[in-house]
Amino acid sequence: MTSTGLILGLVTGLFFRALPDTAIDLFKNIFDIVTNVFMNGLQTVVTPVVFFSIATSVAGFGKASDIGKIGGKIVLSYLVTSILAIIIGTGLFFIFKPGDPSAASMAVTTPVVDTSAASEMDELSLSSFITELIPSNIVKPFLEANMIQIIIIAIFCGLATGLIGQFSTTVKDLFLSMNELFLKITVILVRLIPIVTFCSMASMMLTIGTDSLISTLSISGVTLLGFLVLIGFYSILILIFTGMNPIHFYRKYGPTMLQVFSLSSSNAAIPLNMKACTEQLGISPKIASFSIPLGATINMNGACVQLAISALAIARIYNVSIPGRLLVIMCLTIIVLSMGAPGIPGMGIILLTVILTQFNVPVEGVSLIIGIYPILDMFITVVNCLGDVVTSFLVAKSEKLLDRKVFEAK
């Protein structure tokens, strides 16, 4: 159903482009209202889903050493795949060298970018990132949907649950019941995804410009190739570390990938990925309920590929040299920024603006990819989420928490 909505949305959007401007605006507003209402509903349940799923998972481990061991594996895996994504992005840039200097004339003087969050991101450093892990107010992270702080609170709550004696069982049951409640709400919302996919794709086709698509073809083409290469490496990791068939893995996860594609948000896709991990891939909820929310916050492999290629391509367009030492610093900056980025729409554009500013590359170059970014953002989200699920799969197999019968079922 999701694929049908996607195709119908593309066709409808292209067809409606021939209508008068007033009619286009009317239909776009209708499509946007449906999409925004759904996304608001999904974002509403994401925060409690993240909190209660992680709290339930940590409380279920029993000992802090258990969560430390598994959590360490998950974080290390995320870090390794992020570095791999950066290497793929920079490697493909130097192979294909996208970004013709003549394209500088197509960049607008003032790119239409919402940079209201750019000043905050510009100040982000490793020390400030670590400091901000612990919130100073327990309510504020939930009001601002600061996922990484919510995860920290959930971990502490889960760990403390086993230390409160006679109340431990009561609190565990509360976490479990609330987790089931919000996951059930998510299941209800998920049934609307085909309609939302239709509306979001139709709206995008009504607004995206043909000139923007053509002018950024080389950059976006290399970026998509980077995604394919990264997916190939995921397949190798699955084959080597689990002995499972990667093709069967993608066949099982494929329907969820289509749903994630239409959402363009790793945070919004958390409930979908958790459901796919446990019900389709056989990953224990003990792993999935911890690794998926954490991965949606700190594991942005698709964004790392896109940011590396886009930043270097725009630098090439403006003849700005990025020598070896600065290249390493840029790669580290991309990883830190992607890990600490807030989950707001268009965050990739804001991160790219920050990176270009730090390395004295004209930010006007951002305008060269703005037109096609809505499409790229969908692929970025899929690759981000795929990285989370693959890591969960690998860790579950290593900890003997993978149900082969569920995974191998057709």
C-alpha positions as CSV (number, residue, x, y, z in Angstrom):
1,M,0.0,0.0,0.0
2,T,2.8,2.4,0.8
3,S,4.5,1.9,-2.6
4,T,1.1,2.5,-4.3
5,G,0.7,5.7,-2.4
6,L,4.2,6.8,-3.4
7,I,3.6,6.2,-7.1
8,L,0.2,7.7,-7.1
9,G,1.6,10.8,-5.3
10,L,4.4,11.2,-7.9
11,V,2.0,10.9,-10.8
12,T,-0.6,13.2,-9.2
13,G,1.9,15.8,-8.4
14,L,3.3,15.9,-11.9
15,F,-0.2,16.0,-13.4
16,F,-1.3,18.9,-11.1
17,R,1.7,21.0,-12.1
18,A,-0.2,21.8,-15.3
19,L,-2.9,23.5,-13.3
20,P,-3.1,27.2,-12.7
21,D,-1.1,28.6,-9.8
22,T,-4.1,29.2,-7.6
23,A,-5.2,25.5,-8.0
24,I,-1.7,24.3,-7.3
25,D,-1.5,26.4,-4.1
26,L,-4.9,25.0,-3.0
27,F,-4.0,21.3,-3.6
28,K,-0.5,21.8,-2.0
29,N,-2.2,23.3,1.1
30,I,-4.5,20.3,1.3
31,F,-1.7,17.8,0.9
32,D,0.5,19.7,3.5
33,I,-2.3,19.8,6.1
34,V,-2.8,16.0,5.9
35,T,1.0,15.4,6.1
36,N,1.5,17.9,9.0
37,V,-1.4,16.5,11.0
38,F,0.0,13.0,10.7
39,M,3.6,14.0,11.5
40,N,2.4,16.0,14.6
41,G,0.6,12.9,15.8
42,L,3.6,10.7,15.2
43,Q,6.0,13.1,16.9
44,T,3.6,13.2,19.9
45,V,4.0,9.5,20.6
46,V,7.8,9.3,19.7
47,T,9.0,10.9,22.9
48,P,7.0,8.6,25.3
49,V,7.9,5.6,23.1
50,V,11.6,6.4,23.4
51,F,11.5,7.0,27.1
52,F,9.4,4.0,28.1
53,S,11.0,1.6,25.6
54,I,14.5,2.4,26.9
55,A,13.5,2.5,30.5
56,T,11.8,-0.9,30.1
57,S,14.8,-2.4,28.3
58,V,17.3,-1.2,30.8
59,A,15.2,-2.3,33.8
60,G,14.9,-5.7,32.1
61,F,18.7,-6.3,32.0
62,G,18.9,-6.8,35.7
63,K,22.5,-5.8,36.3
64,A,24.3,-2.6,35.2
65,S,27.1,-4.7,33.9
66,D,24.8,-6.3,31.3
67,I,23.6,-3.0,29.9
68,G,27.1,-1.7,30.0
69,K,28.3,-4.6,27.9
70,I,25.5,-4.5,25.3
71,G,25.4,-0.7,25.3
72,G,29.1,-0.5,24.7
73,K,28.7,-2.9,21.7
74,I,25.9,-0.8,20.3
75,V,27.7,2.6,20.7
76,L,31.0,1.2,19.3
77,S,29.1,-0.2,16.3
78,Y,27.4,3.1,15.6
79,L,30.8,4.9,15.8
80,V,32.4,2.5,13.4
81,T,29.7,2.7,10.8
82,S,29.7,6.5,11.1
83,I,33.4,6.5,10.3
84,L,32.8,4.1,7.5
85,A,30.1,6.4,6.1
86,I,32.5,9.4,6.2
87,I,35.2,7.3,4.4
88,I,32.8,6.3,1.7
89,G,31.6,9.9,1.2
90,T,35.0,11.4,1.0
91,G,36.3,8.5,-1.1
92,L,33.6,8.8,-3.7
93,F,34.1,12.6,-3.9
94,F,37.7,12.2,-4.8
95,I,36.9,9.5,-7.3
96,F,34.1,11.4,-9.2
97,K,34.9,15.0,-8.2
98,P,31.3,16.3,-8.4
99,G,30.8,20.1,-8.3
100,D,31.7,22.0,-11.5
101,P,33.2,25.4,-10.6
102,S,30.9,26.9,-13.4
103,A,27.9,26.0,-11.1
104,A,28.9,28.9,-8.8
105,S,27.0,31.2,-11.1
106,M,23.8,29.3,-10.4
107,A,24.0,29.8,-6.6
108,V,21.8,32.5,-5.3
109,T,23.3,35.3,-3.2
110,T,21.2,34.5,-0.2
111,P,20.1,30.9,0.1
112,V,16.6,30.3,1.4
113,V,17.7,28.5,4.5
114,D,16.2,28.6,8.0
115,T,19.4,29.1,9.9
116,S,17.8,30.0,13.3
117,A,19.4,26.9,14.8
118,A,22.7,27.4,13.0
119,S,24.2,29.7,15.7
120,E,23.6,27.0,18.3
121,M,25.1,24.3,16.2
122,D,28.1,26.5,15.3
123,E,29.0,26.5,19.0
124,L,28.8,22.8,19.3
125,S,32.0,21.2,20.4
126,L,32.9,17.8,21.9
127,S,33.1,19.3,25.4
128,S,29.7,21.1,25.1
129,F,28.2,18.0,23.5
130,I,29.3,15.9,26.6
131,T,28.1,18.6,29.0
132,E,24.6,18.8,27.4
133,L,24.1,15.0,27.8
134,I,22.9,15.6,31.3
135,P,19.9,17.9,31.5
136,S,19.6,20.5,34.2
137,N,15.8,20.3,34.2
138,I,14.0,17.0,34.0
139,V,10.9,18.5,32.2
140,K,12.7,20.6,29.6
141,P,14.0,17.6,27.5
142,F,10.5,16.3,27.1
143,L,9.1,19.8,26.2
144,E,11.9,20.2,23.6
145,A,12.0,16.6,22.4
146,N,15.7,16.5,23.1
147,M,16.1,12.8,22.4
148,I,19.6,12.2,23.7
149,Q,18.7,13.8,27.1
150,I,15.5,11.8,27.2
151,I,17.6,8.6,26.6
152,I,19.9,9.5,29.4
153,I,17.0,10.0,31.8
154,A,15.4,6.7,30.7
155,I,18.7,4.8,31.3
156,F,19.0,6.2,34.8
157,C,15.3,5.4,35.6
158,G,15.8,1.9,34.2
159,L,19.0,1.3,36.3
160,A,17.4,2.7,39.5
161,T,14.3,0.5,39.1
162,G,16.2,-2.6,40.2
163,L,17.5,-0.8,43.3
164,I,14.2,0.2,44.9
165,G,13.3,-3.1,46.6
166,Q,9.6,-3.9,46.9
167,F,8.5,-1.2,44.4
168,S,10.7,-2.6,41.6
169,T,8.1,-4.9,40.1
170,T,5.5,-2.2,40.2
171,V,7.7,0.3,38.4
172,K,8.7,-2.3,35.8
173,D,5.1,-3.1,35.1
174,L,4.3,0.6,34.8
175,F,7.1,1.1,32.2
176,L,6.0,-2.0,30.3
177,S,2.3,-1.1,30.2
178,M,3.0,2.5,29.1
179,N,5.4,1.2,26.5
180,E,2.7,-1.1,25.1
181,L,0.1,1.7,25.2
182,F,2.1,4.2,23.1
183,L,3.3,1.4,20.7
184,K,-0.4,0.5,20.2
185,I,-1.2,4.2,19.4
186,T,1.7,4.1,16.9
187,V,0.2,1.0,15.2
188,I,-3.0,2.9,14.7
189,L,-1.2,5.8,13.1
190,V,0.9,3.6,10.9
191,R,-2.3,2.5,9.1
192,L,-2.5,6.0,7.7
193,I,1.0,6.0,6.1
194,P,-0.1,5.1,2.5
195,I,-2.4,8.2,2.5
196,V,0.4,10.4,4.0
197,T,2.9,9.1,1.5
198,F,0.5,10.1,-1.3
199,C,0.1,13.6,0.1
200,S,3.8,14.2,0.9
201,M,5.0,13.0,-2.6
202,A,2.3,15.0,-4.4
203,S,3.2,18.1,-2.5
204,M,6.9,17.7,-3.1
205,M,6.4,17.3,-6.9
206,L,4.2,20.4,-7.0
207,T,7.0,22.6,-5.5
208,I,10.4,21.1,-6.6
209,G,11.8,22.9,-9.6
210,T,13.2,21.2,-12.7
211,D,16.2,23.6,-12.8
212,S,17.2,22.7,-9.2
213,L,17.1,19.0,-10.1
214,I,19.3,19.4,-13.1
215,S,21.8,21.8,-11.5
216,T,22.5,19.4,-8.6
217,L,22.4,16.2,-10.6
218,S,26.1,15.3,-10.1
219,I,26.2,16.0,-6.4
220,S,23.0,14.1,-5.7
221,G,24.0,11.3,-8.1
222,V,27.3,10.7,-6.2
223,T,25.4,10.9,-2.9
224,L,23.0,8.2,-3.9
225,L,25.9,6.1,-5.1
226,G,27.4,6.6,-1.7
227,F,24.2,5.3,-0.1
228,L,24.3,2.2,-2.3
229,V,28.0,1.5,-1.4
230,L,27.1,1.9,2.3
231,I,24.2,-0.5,1.9
232,G,26.7,-3.0,0.2
233,F,28.9,-2.7,3.3
234,Y,26.0,-3.4,5.5
235,S,25.3,-6.5,3.5
236,I,28.9,-7.7,4.0
237,L,28.7,-7.0,7.8
238,I,25.5,-9.1,8.0
239,L,27.0,-11.9,6.1
240,I,30.3,-12.0,8.0
241,F,29.1,-11.4,11.5
242,T,25.8,-13.3,11.5
243,G,26.1,-15.8,8.6
244,M,22.6,-14.7,7.6
245,N,21.4,-14.0,4.1
246,P,21.5,-10.2,3.5
247,I,19.0,-10.5,0.6
248,H,16.5,-12.1,3.0
249,F,17.2,-9.4,5.5
250,Y,16.3,-6.7,3.0
251,R,13.3,-8.6,1.9
252,K,12.0,-8.7,5.4
253,Y,12.9,-5.0,6.2
254,G,11.9,-3.7,2.8
255,P,8.3,-2.8,3.5
256,T,9.4,-0.7,6.5
257,M,12.0,1.0,4.4
258,L,9.2,2.3,2.1
259,Q,7.3,3.6,5.1
260,V,10.5,5.3,6.5
261,F,11.1,6.8,3.1
262,S,7.9,8.8,3.2
263,L,8.5,10.1,6.7
264,S,11.9,11.9,6.2
265,S,12.5,11.7,9.9
266,S,14.6,9.2,11.8
267,N,12.9,10.1,15.1
268,A,9.4,9.7,13.6
269,A,10.5,6.3,12.3
270,I,11.5,4.9,15.7
271,P,8.3,3.0,16.4
272,L,8.3,1.5,12.9
273,N,11.8,0.3,13.2
274,M,11.3,-1.2,16.6
275,K,8.2,-3.1,15.3
276,A,10.2,-4.3,12.3
277,C,13.1,-5.4,14.4
278,T,11.0,-7.5,16.8
279,E,8.3,-8.8,14.5
280,Q,10.1,-9.2,11.2
281,L,13.8,-9.7,12.0
282,G,13.5,-11.6,15.2
283,I,15.6,-9.1,17.3
284,S,14.9,-9.3,21.0
285,P,12.9,-6.3,22.4
286,K,15.7,-6.1,25.0
287,I,18.1,-5.0,22.2
288,A,15.7,-3.2,19.8
289,S,14.0,-1.0,22.5
290,F,17.5,0.3,23.5
291,S,19.4,0.4,20.2
292,I,16.8,1.9,17.9
293,P,16.0,5.0,19.9
294,L,19.7,5.5,20.6
295,G,20.6,5.1,17.0
296,A,18.0,7.6,15.8
297,T,19.8,10.1,18.0
298,I,23.5,9.5,17.4
299,N,23.7,7.3,14.3
300,M,23.3,9.3,11.2
301,N,25.2,7.4,8.5
302,G,23.2,8.6,5.6
303,A,23.7,12.2,6.8
304,C,27.4,11.6,7.1
305,V,27.7,10.5,3.5
306,Q,25.6,13.4,2.2
307,L,27.3,16.1,4.3
308,A,30.8,14.9,3.3
309,I,30.0,14.8,-0.4
310,S,28.0,18.1,-0.4
311,A,30.5,20.0,1.6
312,L,33.5,19.0,-0.5
313,A,31.6,19.5,-3.7
314,I,30.6,23.0,-2.8
315,A,34.1,23.7,-1.7
316,R,35.3,22.6,-5.1
317,I,32.7,24.8,-6.9
318,Y,34.2,27.8,-5.1
319,N,37.8,26.7,-5.5
320,V,38.3,26.4,-1.8
321,S,41.1,23.9,-0.9
322,I,40.5,21.4,1.9
323,P,44.0,19.9,2.6
324,G,44.6,16.6,4.5
325,R,44.6,18.0,8.0
326,L,41.5,20.1,7.5
327,L,39.8,17.2,5.8
328,V,40.3,15.1,9.0
329,I,38.9,17.9,11.1
330,M,35.9,18.3,8.7
331,C,35.2,14.5,9.0
332,L,35.3,14.7,12.8
333,T,33.1,17.8,12.8
334,I,30.5,16.0,10.7
335,I,30.4,13.1,13.1
336,V,30.1,15.3,16.2
337,L,27.5,17.6,14.6
338,S,25.4,14.7,13.3
339,M,25.4,13.1,16.8
340,G,24.4,16.3,18.5
341,A,21.9,17.7,16.0
342,P,18.4,18.3,17.2
343,G,15.6,16.5,15.4
344,I,14.1,19.4,13.4
345,P,13.0,19.6,9.7
346,G,15.8,20.5,7.3
347,M,18.5,19.8,9.8
348,G,20.9,18.5,7.1
349,I,20.8,21.9,5.4
350,I,21.6,23.7,8.7
351,L,24.4,21.3,9.4
352,L,25.8,21.9,5.9
353,T,25.7,25.6,6.5
354,V,27.6,25.3,9.7
355,I,30.3,23.1,8.1
356,L,30.8,25.5,5.2
357,T,31.0,28.5,7.5
358,Q,33.7,26.8,9.7
359,F,35.8,26.1,6.6
360,N,35.4,29.4,4.9
361,V,33.3,28.1,2.0
362,P,30.6,30.5,0.8
363,V,27.3,29.4,2.3
364,E,25.6,30.6,-0.9
365,G,26.5,27.1,-2.3
366,V,23.9,25.6,-0.1
367,S,21.3,26.9,-2.5
368,L,22.6,24.5,-5.2
369,I,21.1,21.5,-3.3
370,I,18.1,23.1,-1.6
371,G,15.8,22.2,-4.5
372,I,16.6,18.5,-4.4
373,Y,17.1,18.2,-0.7
374,P,13.5,17.0,0.1
375,I,14.2,13.9,-2.1
376,L,17.7,13.4,-0.7
377,D,16.3,13.7,2.8
378,M,14.0,10.7,2.2
379,F,17.0,8.6,1.1
380,I,19.1,9.9,4.0
381,T,16.4,8.8,6.5
382,V,16.2,5.3,5.0
383,V,20.0,4.9,5.2
384,N,20.1,6.3,8.8
385,C,17.4,3.9,9.9
386,L,18.9,1.0,8.0
387,G,22.1,1.5,9.9
388,D,20.3,1.4,13.2
389,V,18.5,-1.8,12.3
390,V,21.6,-3.5,11.0
391,T,23.5,-2.7,14.2
392,S,20.7,-4.0,16.3
393,F,20.7,-7.2,14.2
394,L,24.5,-7.7,14.6
395,V,24.4,-7.0,18.4
396,A,21.4,-9.3,18.9
397,K,23.2,-12.1,17.0
398,S,26.4,-11.7,19.1
399,E,24.4,-11.7,22.3
400,K,22.3,-14.8,21.2
401,L,19.2,-12.6,21.4
402,L,18.1,-13.2,17.7
403,D,15.2,-15.5,17.0
404,R,16.1,-17.3,13.8
405,K,12.7,-18.7,13.4
406,V,11.1,-15.3,13.2
407,F,13.9,-14.0,10.8
408,E,13.7,-17.0,8.5
409,A,9.9,-17.1,8.4
410,K,8.4,-16.0,5.0
